[in-house]
Amino acid sequence: MKIKLIWAKCRFHNKHWTDNEMDSYWVQCTIDEARNRVFSYLSEGQIEESMKNWEPKANDDLMKNESEHLYYLVSRDLQSIESFPWYYPFSGQWNAYCPFDEIEEINISDLKEILALSV
């Protein structure tokens, strides 16, 4: 699994805007990584949502590499793990502002490793 983006002081947790600020990470994983390392943290409904956000491409278009993965916005304390479409950080919804900042790529094998990140 890879982390390439951080949303510092994120206030979007468990599908709600809150006053609580906590760094959250954009976690990219393959479908196998999600099944073996993420789904155990999720409810059945969250797993179903994850699968709806998975958009594997049959051809070799420009977006295939990104869309064939699953993506999660994961709070530093692991209390909020939300699936989003691959394009969420780059979506036009942010207009001229995007809360995500690029960081040096971090490879993790378990979401619990996020607890120790100091990015």
N, C-alpha and C positions, 0 to 999 in steps of 0.2 A: 504494500500500500504506500501511496505517496502523498505528501503534503507539499504544496507549492504556493498556497495562498493563506493568509491570515486575515481575519476580520477583528481587529483590535477593538476592545470595549464594545463588543456586539451586545445589542439589547433585544435581539430576536431569539427567543428560546421557546422550544416546544410549540412552535407555530403561533406565538403571541409576542407582541411588542411589550417589553417590560421596562422598568426603571433600573433593573439589575444589569450592570455592565460586566461582561466577562469575555476574554479573548476566545474566539472560536476559530476552528481550522477547517479548511476545505480539503477533505480526504478523498482521494481517488483510489478506486480499487477495481480489480477485475471481478467478474461475476463469481468466480471460484473463491477469491479472497473474501468477497461479501458473504457468501454462503458459509465459509469456514471460520471467519474472524469478526464479522459484524452482526450477522443475523441473530446471534445469541444475545445481543444487547437490545434487540428490538422486539416489539409486540408483533403479533400476526398481521395487524393492520399496517404497521410500518413496513413490514416485509413486502406486503402487497403493493404499497405505494412505491417502494424501491423498484419493484419489477416494472411498474408502469413508467417509471422514469428512465429505464434502461432502453436505449435506442440503438441496438446493433445495426450496422449497415451491411448490406449484402455486397455492395460494390466498393470500389476503391476511390470514393470521393474524398474531398479535402477534409471533411469533418469526421471521417470514420474513426481515426485514432482516439478522438475525444469522446465520441458518442458511444463507443463500445464498452465504456467503463460505467461504473456506478459512482455517484458522488454524494458525500454527506457533509453537512455543516455540523461539526462536533464541538461542543463547548469544552473548555479546559477541564471542567469537573466531570465530564461525561454524563451530565444530567439531561442534556439536550442533544439528541442525535437525529437529525432530520435529513431525509433524502430530498434531493432536488435534481432537476434536469441538468445535464452537463453544461449548458450555456448560462446558467443562473448568474455567475459572477460577471459575465460579459453582456448580459441582457440590456436592452434599451430601457428597461424600467428604471435604471439608475440615472438616466439623462446624462448630464456631464459629470456626475459624481459616481464613484463606485467605492463602497466601503472596504473592498478587498485590497490588500497589499501583497505584492509578490515577495516571497522569501526564498532563500536558498533551499533547494529540494531536500526534504527529510524523508527517509524511508523508515517505515515502522512495520512491525509484524503483528502488533496487537494495539487496539485502541487505548489500552491502559498506559501505553508509552506517552500519550498526550499529557497525562498527569504530571510528568516530569519535564515537559518542554519549558524552555526559558526564552522563547522567541517573542 
